[in-house]
Amino acid sequence: MEVLGIDIGGSGIKGALVDVETGRMVTDRFRISTPDGAEPDDVARTIKEIVDHFAWQGPVGVGFPAVVHQGVAESAANISKKWIGTNVDKLLSDATGCSVHTLNDADAAGIAEMTFGAGKDAKKGVVMILTLGTGIGSAIFVNGILFPNTELGHLQMKGKDAETRMSDAARKRLDLSWKHWTKRLQKYFDYLEFLFSPDLFIVGGGVSKESDKFLHLMKTRAHIVPATMLNQAGIVGSAIFASTQAEQE
């Protein structure tokens, strides 16, 4: 079964058709720059452009940078605050004429990793997927079941959101060496272990492709591995989510 998966990012909105039984994208990614301000109507038009590009008429999954509860955005990260309280599923379904199913973007990446990536054999215990990029996204799975919308990049450390000091964007902004940045990251992972006692950490996001520069420096009780789905994770996970939701309609 093929499903259109879309990943909304701060700089770009990307989509591709995905074979949800294999986890493989069956088309090239199609990318459009995120509209300035990322306001609801502008993003909806961009999503329609992607749907039209693929001449798609089936279910659509969208990874969205916010807490999403039953299709409604309850926060907004790197997008307009006008999204808060918006029924994203309805707005995007009306704009595209398709059945659109929205979820938190880190949860989408987590679904991809747990289904086809580094977590596919980790069906028991607690698995935490952390995406390190512009911010820090998180997804938690307990015995293979997603606990949605954790948003652990916003945990307070030294009076600030953790992601302001530990994200990959912070590393670049502050021109930190890998060793210095890893020391910061270690404190964050120590805190997560204190709170959640996970069995496995999967480290994804843009920095995961450079995991050989820092992951071996991390010391955690839980096993820690790099993500394997890389920049396909959000698209693939969104498509999987939409396929499961469509089956329930």
C-alpha positions in Angstrom: 0.0 0.0 0.0 1.3 3.4 -0.9 0.6 6.5 1.2 1.8 10.1 0.8 3.9 11.2 3.7 4.8 14.8 4.3 7.2 16.4 6.8 6.8 20.0 7.8 10.1 21.6 8.8 11.2 25.1 9.7 12.9 25.7 6.4 11.2 23.1 4.1 8.1 21.0 3.6 8.9 17.7 2.0 6.8 14.8 0.7 7.1 11.5 -1.0 5.0 8.4 -1.7 5.9 5.6 0.7 5.3 1.8 0.5 4.1 1.4 4.1 4.7 -2.4 4.0 8.4 -2.0 3.3 9.2 1.5 4.6 10.7 2.6 1.3 10.0 5.8 -0.6 8.8 4.9 -4.0 9.3 8.4 -5.4 11.9 11.0 -5.0 11.3 13.6 -2.3 9.6 16.8 -3.4 10.5 19.8 -1.4 9.0 23.3 -1.2 10.4 26.0 1.1 8.3 26.7 4.2 6.4 30.0 3.6 7.7 32.9 5.6 6.0 33.0 9.0 4.5 29.5 8.4 0.9 30.7 8.9 -1.9 28.2 8.5 -3.4 29.2 5.2 0.1 29.5 3.5 1.2 26.1 4.8 -2.1 24.6 3.7 -1.5 25.9 0.2 2.0 24.4 0.2 0.7 21.1 1.3 -1.8 21.2 -1.6 1.1 21.9 -4.0 2.8 18.7 -2.8 -0.4 16.7 -3.1 -1.0 18.1 -6.6 2.6 17.3 -7.6 2.0 13.6 -7.0 -1.6 13.8 -8.4 -2.5 12.1 -5.1 -6.0 11.2 -4.0 -5.5 8.8 -1.1 -4.7 9.3 2.6 -1.9 11.7 3.6 0.2 11.7 6.7 1.8 14.9 8.0 4.5 15.3 10.6 3.8 18.6 12.3 6.2 20.6 14.6 3.7 20.9 17.5 1.8 18.9 20.1 -1.1 17.5 18.1 -4.1 16.1 20.0 -6.8 14.4 18.0 -5.8 16.5 15.0 -5.7 19.8 16.8 -2.4 21.8 17.3 -1.8 22.7 20.9 1.6 24.3 20.5 3.7 25.7 17.8 7.5 25.4 17.3 9.2 27.3 14.5 5.8 28.0 13.0 3.1 30.7 13.5 1.4 30.8 16.9 -1.8 31.1 14.9 -1.7 27.3 14.6 -2.5 26.9 18.3 -6.1 25.7 18.5 -6.3 25.0 14.8 -7.8 21.6 13.7 -4.9 20.8 11.4 -6.5 17.6 10.0 -9.6 19.5 8.9 -7.7 22.5 7.5 -5.3 20.3 5.4 -8.1 17.9 4.4 -10.2 20.8 3.1 -7.3 22.3 1.3 -6.3 19.1 -0.5 -9.5 17.1 -0.8 -7.7 14.2 0.8 -8.0 12.5 4.2 -5.1 14.1 6.1 -3.9 12.7 9.4 -1.4 14.8 11.5 0.9 13.9 14.3 3.9 15.4 16.1 6.9 15.4 13.8 9.3 13.6 16.3 6.6 11.0 16.9 6.5 10.4 13.1 10.3 9.9 13.0 9.9 7.6 16.0 7.3 5.4 14.3 9.6 5.0 11.3 12.6 4.0 13.5 10.5 1.6 15.5 8.9 0.0 12.4 11.8 -0.2 10.0 14.8 1.3 11.6 17.1 1.0 14.7 14.2 0.1 17.0 12.4 -2.5 14.9 13.5 -5.3 17.2 12.9 -3.4 20.4 9.3 -4.3 21.2 9.8 -4.7 25.0 10.8 -2.0 27.5 11.2 1.7 27.1 12.7 3.2 23.9 13.4 6.9 23.6 14.1 8.5 20.2 15.7 11.9 20.3 16.0 14.0 17.1 18.8 16.5 17.4 18.5 19.3 14.8 17.1 22.8 14.9 15.6 21.8 18.3 15.3 18.5 20.1 12.3 16.3 19.3 11.4 13.2 21.3 9.3 10.1 21.0 8.8 7.4 23.7 7.6 3.9 23.1 6.7 1.5 25.9 6.6 -2.1 24.8 6.3 -0.9 21.2 3.4 1.5 21.9 3.8 5.2 21.3 3.3 7.7 24.2 2.6 10.8 22.0 3.6 14.4 22.2 6.4 14.2 24.8 8.3 17.3 23.6 11.2 16.7 25.9 13.4 19.3 24.1 11.5 21.7 26.4 12.6 20.2 29.6 14.0 22.9 31.8 17.7 22.8 32.5 19.4 25.7 34.3 16.2 27.7 33.7 16.1 27.3 29.9 14.7 24.8 27.5 17.2 22.0 27.0 17.2 22.4 23.3 18.5 26.0 23.5 21.8 24.6 24.8 21.9 21.0 23.6 20.5 20.9 20.0 22.6 20.6 16.9 21.7 24.2 16.1 23.1 25.3 19.4 26.3 23.4 18.7 26.7 25.3 15.4 25.5 28.7 16.8 28.0 28.6 19.6 30.7 27.0 17.5 31.2 24.2 20.0 33.7 21.4 19.4 32.2 17.9 19.3 33.8 17.1 22.6 32.4 20.2 24.3 28.9 19.8 22.8 28.9 16.1 23.9 29.6 17.1 27.5 26.4 19.3 27.4 24.5 16.5 25.7 25.6 14.1 28.4 23.9 16.1 31.1 20.7 16.1 29.1 20.8 12.3 28.7 21.6 11.8 32.3 18.5 13.8 33.2 16.4 11.7 30.8 17.7 8.5 32.4 16.9 9.8 35.8 13.3 10.6 34.7 12.5 7.6 32.5 15.0 4.8 32.9 14.9 3.8 29.3 16.3 0.6 27.9 17.4 2.1 24.6 18.2 5.5 23.2 18.0 6.1 19.4 19.7 9.3 18.3 18.2 10.8 15.1 17.8 14.2 13.5 20.2 15.9 11.2 23.2 15.2 13.4 22.7 11.4 13.3 24.7 11.1 10.1 27.7 12.3 12.0 27.2 10.0 15.0 30.7 8.7 14.7 31.9 12.1 16.0 30.1 12.1 19.3 28.1 9.0 20.2 31.1 7.0 21.3 31.7 9.7 23.9 28.3 9.3 25.5 28.0 7.2 28.7 24.5 5.9 29.4 23.1 2.9 31.3 20.7 2.3 28.4 22.0 1.1 25.1 22.5 4.0 22.7 22.6 3.8 18.9 22.2 6.1 15.9 19.0 6.3 14.0 19.1 4.5 10.6 16.2 6.2 8.7 17.9 9.5 8.6 16.1 12.3 6.6 13.4 9.8 5.4 12.1 9.2 8.9 9.5 11.9 9.1 8.0 11.2 5.7 8.0 7.4 6.3 6.6 7.6 9.8 3.8 10.1 8.7 2.8 7.7 5.9 2.6 4.7 8.3 0.5 6.8 10.8 -1.9 7.8 8.0 -2.3 4.2 6.8 -3.2 3.0 10.3 -5.7 5.9 10.8 -7.2 5.3 7.4 -7.9 1.6 8.3 -9.9 2.8 11.4 -12.1 5.2 9.4 
